Amino acid sequence: MRRRGRSALCAVVLVLAAWTVAAGEPRLGSARWLLSFSWYPSDEVSSGVGGMRLSPDGEWLLYARREVSKSLSGQEAESWRLVLLAVADRSKVELPVPPIASESMLKRWLSLNVFHPSKPLMTLPVRADDGYVAGLFDSASGKLQRLGLSSVLVLPGFDSGGGSLVVSAGGSPESARVAVIPVDGGSPRQLKGGGLAGPVCPAAPIVPLQLISTSLSGKVSRSLSLVGTSGGATSAAVCQVSGDEEVTQQHWTANGRYLYWGVVTKETGERFTGVWDRAKGRQVAKIDGALPLGTGPGGASMVLAVERSEGQYIVLHDPAKGRQWTVGHAFPNVVTAEGGRVVFIERLDEDEFDIEIATISR
């Protein structure tokens, strides 16, 4: 195994920089190496914002390896093989499911609660003859259970307690419906209305629901609302965006009070993050150039990836105080976060990259 000399130097620089931060200011600890690549990682794995997911305890990193196949006519098609990596010893387990055909579907699914909050269980879309079905994977036993609900598009995520799956399924994002499926095998229950469900709030039976509609003239609009998973009643309209904008990653703070959602303009790549305060029932912040990555340290903070000319920065946002802090230096990509642990890409040389993890402390 190659020694990562420059990577170790970067870790030392991060530690030295942390010493200069004023007491009480967030800081990024020393980095730990996870994966290495001899060319840009996106050629091998899904490494953009939201392309990976950490388990709630930070012990596992779920990522997707890019695979390319050729049809009989010679056309290339890419797909994404799911791999579970142990952060402690970097051992890998290839999940016993066919690869996911679409990176956009992969990222939509990874923004949900894919890990059970307390058990070694994951929920995932499993390829079937006519599309996908919702599946449960036990990482301790290696067993896979299929839960039915077959469709072209299937996006399953756990509810806050892990007793049910909230699943978006349909022929397309525009036609998707949402069902609640008990993990113990009970009958599925469909929510009123349709759309794509985001992650369930950790403090209440509420889910953000994105509705995509097209008018007779072909104009596309997208709206995001909070919907109860028990009765299906809409509790709040969060936002509406134009047809050239797309709602991407959605994440709740650990205490369930604040919902962060990202919006990207398709043609220009411009982005911003909105913040909804569930207690006040309104949007309380808009952060330009940012996309949400996952929870920060403590109960009410969020880690953001902020795009600037020199690269992406890790930014910690405190919605209650209305403050944000940049931690660390510019990275080629910042990928995901959970509980203040952040996964990012570090450039070593012109054609050498590492994927590393470090923890934000306050």
KEZAMAR-543590 format. One line per field, with one value per residue (C-alpha): residue in three letters; x, y, z. Coordinates in nm, 3 decimals. Layout:
% KEZAMAR-543590
resn: (ALA  ...) $
X: (X  ...) $
Y: (Y  ...) $
Z: (Z  ...) $
% end
This chain:
% KEZAMAR-543590
resn: (MET  ARG  ARG  ARG  GLY  ARG  SER  ALA  LEU  CYS  ALA  VAL  VAL  LEU  VAL  LEU  ALA  ALA  TRP  THR  VAL  ALA  ALA  GLY  GLU  PRO  ARG  LEU  GLY  SER  ALA  ARG  TRP  LEU  LEU  SER  PHE  SER  TRP  TYR  PRO  SER  ASP  GLU  VAL  SER  SER  GLY  VAL  GLY  GLY  MET  ARG  LEU  SER  PRO  ASP  GLY  GLU  TRP  LEU  LEU  TYR  ALA  ARG  ARG  GLU  VAL  SER  LYS  SER  LEU  SER  GLY  GLN  GLU  ALA  GLU  SER  TRP  ARG  LEU  VAL  LEU  LEU  ALA  VAL  ALA  ASP  ARG  SER  LYS  VAL  GLU  LEU  PRO  VAL  PRO  PRO  ILE  ALA  SER  GLU  SER  MET  LEU  LYS  ARG  TRP  LEU  SER  LEU  ASN  VAL  PHE  HIS  PRO  SER  LYS  PRO  LEU  MET  THR  LEU  PRO  VAL  ARG  ALA  ASP  ASP  GLY  TYR  VAL  ALA  GLY  LEU  PHE  ASP  SER  ALA  SER  GLY  LYS  LEU  GLN  ARG  LEU  GLY  LEU  SER  SER  VAL  LEU  VAL  LEU  PRO  GLY  PHE  ASP  SER  GLY  GLY  GLY  SER  LEU  VAL  VAL  SER  ALA  GLY  GLY  SER  PRO  GLU  SER  ALA  ARG  VAL  ALA  VAL  ILE  PRO  VAL  ASP  GLY  GLY  SER  PRO  ARG  GLN  LEU  LYS  GLY  GLY  GLY  LEU  ALA  GLY  PRO  VAL  CYS  PRO  ALA  ALA  PRO  ILE  VAL  PRO  LEU  GLN  LEU  ILE  SER  THR  SER  LEU  SER  GLY  LYS  VAL  SER  ARG  SER  LEU  SER  LEU  VAL  GLY  THR  SER  GLY  GLY  ALA  THR  SER  ALA  ALA  VAL  CYS  GLN  VAL  SER  GLY  ASP  GLU  GLU  VAL  THR  GLN  GLN  HIS  TRP  THR  ALA  ASN  GLY  ARG  TYR  LEU  TYR  TRP  GLY  VAL  VAL  THR  LYS  GLU  THR  GLY  GLU  ARG  PHE  THR  GLY  VAL  TRP  ASP  ARG  ALA  LYS  GLY  ARG  GLN  VAL  ALA  LYS  ILE  ASP  GLY  ALA  LEU  PRO  LEU  GLY  THR  GLY  PRO  GLY  GLY  ALA  SER  MET  VAL  LEU  ALA  VAL  GLU  ARG  SER  GLU  GLY  GLN  TYR  ILE  VAL  LEU  HIS  ASP  PRO  ALA  LYS  GLY  ARG  GLN  TRP  THR  VAL  GLY  HIS  ALA  PHE  PRO  ASN  VAL  VAL  THR  ALA  GLU  GLY  GLY  ARG  VAL  VAL  PHE  ILE  GLU  ARG  LEU  ASP  GLU  ASP  GLU  PHE  ASP  ILE  GLU  ILE  ALA  THR  ILE  SER  ARG) $
X: (0.000  0.135  0.215  0.009  0.281  0.108  -0.222  -0.054  0.093  -0.254  -0.381  -0.100  -0.183  -0.548  -0.449  -0.209  -0.476  -0.724  -0.492  -0.524  -0.904  -1.053  -1.194  -1.550  -1.517  -1.584  -1.275  -1.199  -0.994  -0.723  -0.826  -0.841  -0.783  -1.061  -1.009  -0.749  -0.775  -0.521  -0.755  -1.052  -1.283  -1.601  -1.467  -1.484  -1.737  -2.028  -1.832  -2.031  -2.245  -2.480  -2.307  -2.229  -2.389  -2.251  -2.433  -2.574  -2.288  -2.026  -1.891  -1.995  -1.968  -2.206  -2.077  -2.141  -1.878  -1.926  -1.951  -1.967  -2.114  -2.159  -2.468  -2.460  -2.468  -2.159  -2.334  -2.199  -2.424  -2.316  -2.456  -2.369  -2.263  -2.333  -2.041  -2.033  -1.698  -1.603  -1.446  -1.234  -1.038  -1.149  -1.279  -1.544  -1.865  -2.024  -2.400  -2.574  -2.798  -2.772  -2.628  -2.854  -2.896  -2.919  -2.691  -2.976  -3.191  -2.893  -2.854  -3.228  -3.226  -2.908  -3.070  -3.330  -3.290  -3.122  -2.977  -3.193  -3.148  -3.039  -3.012  -2.766  -3.032  -3.037  -3.318  -3.237  -3.386  -3.337  -3.343  -3.622  -3.735  -3.974  -3.787  -3.711  -3.855  -3.792  -3.543  -3.403  -3.039  -2.907  -2.536  -2.476  -2.618  -2.581  -2.948  -3.160  -3.540  -3.761  -4.074  -4.262  -4.402  -4.240  -4.208  -3.973  -3.869  -3.849  -3.696  -3.724  -3.623  -3.684  -3.920  -3.779  -3.819  -3.722  -4.050  -4.170  -4.040  -4.163  -4.136  -4.178  -4.266  -4.389  -4.308  -4.133  -4.070  -4.379  -4.610  -4.462  -4.689  -4.584  -4.661  -4.577  -4.469  -4.428  -4.093  -4.257  -4.462  -4.789  -5.004  -4.875  -5.069  -5.066  -5.041  -5.284  -5.153  -4.833  -4.474  -4.122  -4.077  -3.766  -3.625  -3.873  -3.834  -3.653  -3.889  -4.232  -4.418  -4.365  -4.198  -4.106  -4.293  -4.180  -4.450  -4.343  -4.611  -4.622  -4.878  -5.049  -4.795  -4.510  -4.403  -4.257  -4.299  -4.176  -4.313  -4.207  -4.452  -4.444  -4.691  -4.791  -4.705  -4.988  -5.280  -5.136  -5.261  -5.041  -4.905  -4.702  -4.607  -4.230  -4.127  -4.201  -3.930  -3.935  -3.892  -3.520  -3.455  -3.438  -3.486  -3.198  -3.069  -3.297  -3.176  -3.321  -3.116  -3.076  -3.340  -3.596  -3.668  -3.501  -3.534  -3.261  -3.321  -3.094  -3.195  -2.979  -3.040  -2.990  -2.835  -2.603  -2.533  -2.616  -2.732  -2.871  -2.997  -3.324  -3.389  -3.738  -3.809  -4.079  -4.150  -4.208  -4.372  -4.170  -3.842  -3.577  -3.267  -3.139  -2.769  -2.638  -2.384  -2.456  -2.601  -2.679  -2.463  -2.596  -2.613  -2.345  -2.228  -2.501  -2.873  -2.930  -2.659  -2.605  -2.296  -2.303  -2.090  -2.034  -1.911  -1.647  -1.403  -1.120  -1.329  -1.583  -1.567  -1.710  -1.939  -2.118  -2.449  -2.630  -2.990  -3.087  -2.803  -2.811  -2.436  -2.206  -1.838  -1.601  -1.387  -1.080  -0.949  -1.092  -1.150  -1.221  -1.547  -1.726  -1.952  -2.155  -2.178  -2.335  -2.313  -2.027  -1.825  -1.751  -1.637  -1.445  -1.197  -0.837  -0.608  -0.259  -0.099  -0.222  -0.378  -0.397  -0.691  -0.797  -1.141  -1.099  -1.308  -1.266  -1.480  -1.596  -1.568  -1.693) $
Y: (0.000  0.344  0.579  0.896  1.144  1.453  1.345  1.314  1.662  1.801  1.645  1.814  2.148  2.108  2.039  2.336  2.559  2.445  2.568  2.921  2.920  3.118  2.919  2.807  2.840  2.524  2.350  2.054  1.780  1.571  1.374  0.997  0.826  0.602  0.547  0.632  0.697  0.739  0.970  1.188  0.989  1.061  0.824  0.543  0.634  0.872  1.148  1.469  1.634  1.367  1.080  0.887  0.838  0.788  0.571  0.756  0.630  0.722  0.367  0.290  0.475  0.370  0.456  0.351  0.223  0.317  0.028  0.056  -0.210  -0.229  -0.339  -0.563  -0.246  -0.112  0.160  0.217  0.230  0.315  0.180  0.211  -0.082  -0.033  -0.086  -0.057  0.051  0.018  0.348  0.183  -0.065  0.030  -0.322  -0.335  -0.530  -0.531  -0.536  -0.841  -0.644  -0.550  -0.203  0.103  0.222  0.598  0.827  1.077  0.799  0.696  1.046  1.088  0.764  0.849  1.170  0.956  0.773  0.470  0.342  0.215  0.448  0.169  -0.167  -0.296  -0.259  -0.066  -0.005  0.005  -0.018  -0.367  -0.422  -0.650  -0.757  -0.467  -0.204  -0.200  -0.321  -0.192  -0.406  -0.451  -0.553  -0.683  -0.596  -0.827  -1.143  -1.047  -1.130  -0.940  -0.915  -0.784  -0.595  -0.579  -0.253  -0.304  -0.005  0.168  0.412  0.301  0.520  0.368  0.532  0.456  0.659  0.820  0.507  0.254  0.062  0.151  0.245  0.555  0.466  0.676  0.457  0.517  0.520  0.858  1.132  1.312  1.012  0.883  0.792  0.750  0.447  0.361  -0.005  -0.164  -0.341  -0.634  -0.720  -0.533  -0.397  -0.090  0.234  0.497  0.867  1.113  1.287  1.202  1.312  1.225  1.186  1.322  1.213  1.172  1.425  1.267  1.437  1.406  1.188  1.447  1.412  1.671  1.585  1.720  1.748  1.782  1.895  1.990  2.229  2.185  2.427  2.210  2.434  2.236  2.345  2.189  2.246  2.118  2.065  1.899  1.610  1.394  1.025  0.915  1.088  1.251  1.603  1.883  2.082  2.345  2.460  2.507  2.636  2.645  2.664  2.727  2.466  2.530  2.476  2.139  2.059  1.830  1.718  1.755  1.709  1.767  1.886  1.614  1.773  1.773  2.146  2.270  2.134  2.225  2.181  2.250  2.404  2.390  2.579  2.326  2.546  2.760  2.529  2.811  2.680  2.782  2.622  2.713  2.661  2.596  2.637  2.388  2.571  2.906  2.755  2.958  2.987  3.153  3.153  3.132  3.052  3.125  2.892  2.614  2.263  2.072  1.767  1.635  1.702  1.892  1.850  1.892  1.889  2.200  2.258  2.158  2.098  2.265  2.241  2.597  2.651  2.920  2.990  2.792  2.485  2.364  2.463  2.291  2.536  2.480  2.664  2.736  2.830  2.938  3.193  3.276  3.219  3.016  2.921  2.800  2.511  2.376  2.478  2.443  2.085  1.949  1.805  1.774  1.469  1.395  1.456  1.300  1.421  1.657  1.390  1.506  1.306  1.499  1.461  1.571  1.626  1.478  1.529  1.609  1.264  1.135  1.183  1.053  1.034  1.124  1.182  1.435  1.558  1.912  2.002  2.310) $
Z: (0.000  -0.091  0.191  0.165  0.259  0.135  0.285  0.625  0.578  0.502  0.824  1.020  0.855  0.958  1.318  1.331  1.180  1.444  1.720  1.582  1.597  1.883  2.173  2.104  1.725  1.521  1.388  1.163  1.324  1.163  0.854  0.823  0.490  0.352  -0.023  -0.289  -0.663  -0.941  -1.136  -1.050  -0.815  -1.013  -1.282  -1.024  -0.753  -0.700  -0.527  -0.574  -0.306  -0.169  -0.352  -0.030  0.313  0.664  0.918  1.223  1.443  1.183  1.167  0.809  0.480  0.203  -0.143  -0.503  -0.746  -1.110  -1.355  -1.734  -1.961  -2.338  -2.523  -2.832  -3.043  -2.865  -2.663  -2.313  -2.007  -1.654  -1.328  -0.961  -0.741  -0.367  -0.128  0.252  0.398  0.768  0.872  1.146  0.931  0.576  0.507  0.234  0.182  -0.162  -0.107  -0.259  -0.494  -0.863  -0.931  -0.947  -1.305  -1.245  -1.043  -0.998  -0.844  -0.631  -0.486  -0.426  -0.227  -0.031  0.099  0.283  0.615  0.455  0.787  1.075  1.377  1.615  1.433  1.168  0.899  0.573  0.330  -0.038  -0.387  -0.532  -0.908  -1.033  -1.378  -1.418  -1.217  -0.844  -0.516  -0.164  0.026  0.378  0.422  0.756  0.760  1.059  0.900  0.533  0.467  0.216  0.244  -0.038  0.063  -0.266  -0.409  -0.749  -0.980  -1.225  -0.950  -0.584  -0.311  0.039  0.368  0.737  0.952  1.268  1.483  1.218  1.245  0.894  0.554  0.374  0.005  -0.308  -0.608  -0.961  -1.328  -1.298  -1.039  -1.172  -1.118  -0.790  -0.499  -0.135  0.083  0.444  0.477  0.826  0.857  1.039  0.731  0.789  0.509  0.321  0.364  0.089  0.170  0.015  -0.292  -0.477  -0.507  -0.393  -0.016  0.150  0.487  0.775  1.057  1.357  1.606  1.443  1.188  0.913  0.574  0.308  -0.011  -0.349  -0.614  -0.978  -1.222  -1.590  -1.736  -2.075  -2.222  -2.098  -1.810  -1.518  -1.156  -0.833  -0.485  -0.144  0.142  0.483  0.506  0.802  0.758  0.988  0.819  0.511  0.589  0.454  0.745  0.560  0.210  0.226  -0.117  -0.489  -0.756  -1.130  -1.400  -1.451  -1.078  -0.905  -0.536  -0.441  -0.099  0.204  0.561  0.910  1.204  1.468  1.694  1.409  1.426  1.107  0.754  0.503  0.131  -0.165  -0.498  -0.813  -1.138  -1.417  -1.685  -1.473  -1.177  -0.936  -0.599  -0.264  0.055  0.223  0.595  0.737  1.108  1.205  1.533  1.360  1.053  0.803  0.615  0.831  0.609  0.253  0.199  -0.151  -0.310  -0.059  -0.053  0.270  0.349  0.681  1.053  1.240  1.600  1.863  1.798  1.589  1.329  0.967  0.756  0.414  0.101  -0.022  -0.378  -0.431  -0.714  -0.555  -0.467  -0.213  0.152  0.459  0.637  0.968  0.999  1.328  1.241  1.592  1.608  1.238  1.216  0.993  1.008  0.738  0.863  0.683  0.342  -0.009  -0.129  -0.481  -0.343  -0.010  -0.022  0.295  0.671  0.979  1.339  1.253  1.070  0.715  0.412  0.146  -0.141  -0.097  -0.396  -0.346  -0.687  -1.036  -1.081  -0.723  -0.489  -0.150  0.006  0.374  0.686  0.966  1.256  1.332  1.700  1.883) $
% end
